[in-house]
Amino acid sequence: MTDSGTGSTQYDRPEHLGDETLTFYQRLKAGWANADAIAFDDGVVTLTYGELDAATGRAASALLAQGLEPGDRICLAMQKSLAQIVVLLGALRAGLVVLPLNPDSPAEVVADQISRTAPVLLIGEREDGWRSRTESGPAAVPRCLDADPARPHDPLHATDHTDPDRFSVDDEAGAIILFTSGSTGRPKAVIHSHGALFANTDALRIIWDIGASDRLLHVLPTTHAHGLIVAPMPILLAGGTVVLRPRFDPGDAVAWLPRVTCFMGVPFYYGQLLQHPQFTAGAARQLRLAICGSAPILPEVREQVEDRLGLPLLERYGMTETLIMTANSPARNRAGSVGLPLPGWSLRIRSLVTHETAPPQEIGDVEARGPLALPSYLDDWAETARKTAPDDFFRTGDVGWVDTDGFLHITGRADDLIIYAGLNIQPSEVEAALVAINGVVDVCVFGVPHPHAGQAVMAAVVSAAGTTLTPAAIRAELIGKLPATKIPKRVYVVSTLPRNTMGKLRRDLLRKAFEHGTL
Ligand code: AMP
């Protein structure tokens, strides 16, 4: 077994942040050298680091005054706002375990997440009517607390001002519960510890060289690891500024672009930004980090973004379960790869054929091991066992290869692999050929059951406005560019492709919609 963690940056943990008895919040705070520097700016209100610390102290006191103790679980059902972040950080400061819940989730999702995590308190916004929704049934929560999103300095109306830091927790104590997106089955709950949050945040700060002068444009949802942890926390650890916008809107994003140094998005956002004429190098004149992740980006989109911005688009790779495992950085970037293992991480590829560790360049199952024990699924020991190799490598469920310099390349999810007459077909390969056709703007390739061949390759394609591409013309374009076995048996021209809130393609929905297409 060989680890291919070559090129991994030396991990120099700063001494003042090394105390393992501090909460994640206390470790963030240790980096705040200037109390007057702006931590958050939402376009209307700003919070300096001094104000943020006072606000999270009030929130922590208000929560502890409810009789809560470290380790108690709470559900945070607030919309994205400064107030939501203040409550989150206040709860982490008090040692509570936070389940961030999207208040717009369907009732059955709310009931599922609450019944499986059993929070003792739910924090909602008064207007949302959480009290009646959580009084009884599977979504019942013992208590509700109203938060006021209009009062980021004191969203919980604290009346108790006792010491918010009176409890301490250690590195392994739970901090945040996240649910996986569940596009390949029932969503799974994962608890991240204070230590895991800190290790990932600090590693990203180091490799992206984030400092106090950085300003991040934050447009991601704050209920997924990307928007909740990966994007804002390295900036807060470095004492920089998070410009917090309520949601992604291309017009709003380009209006803020001239005032920021970092942008983090999912491929879908970059595709949308390309449609905007003001998404230019001129607008992005202060930008030094353009980062992309959470889903595969089409090479064409990446290249166009790089041409427009005059900057490399740095891809990074992670999962709800592991947080970030690999990343490109300005110093070590390889286009088309998702980067090198983060400090403390090792990777290996298992051959799809022999299941042994594969040499560089060979495609196989991606497995990774981090600096800390991987989190287990909250209520699914069988799945935890299935995903964890005996030597603690995590079976990511992704397929990819490592090049001779140690950069990881992801080719897709193992579940999305199409097996046609015994032949493994990566949807990404067929998608790359489809998107190269003039007039094709978005694609999704998926497998459906085939009576003789096991599975058949199918494609859903979105064409550019004003073009009249037909399925037959698209298939004809692929002849000679792909082997006949990889040319989709059916091509559907559709107006949009189904995506989740992170802009990720929902291949499962297309599979379901077109499952009888070959019969
Ligand atoms: P989630 O748990 O929702 O963050 O989804 C994690 C999955 O997203 C990974 O297992 C990958 O399949 C995919 N993913 C994340 N980042 C990338 C990336 N940069 N390129 C390709 N796929 C990615």
Boltz pocket constraint, residues with backbone or C-beta under 6 A from the ligand:
constraints:
  - pocket:
      binder: B
      contacts: [[A, 180], [A, 181], [A, 225], [A, 292], [A, 293], [A, 294], [A, 295], [A, 296], [A, 297], [A, 315], [A, 316], [A, 317], [A, 318], [A, 319], [A, 320], [A, 321], [A, 338], [A, 396], [A, 397], [A, 398], [A, 410], [A, 412], [A, 413]]
      max_distance: 6.0
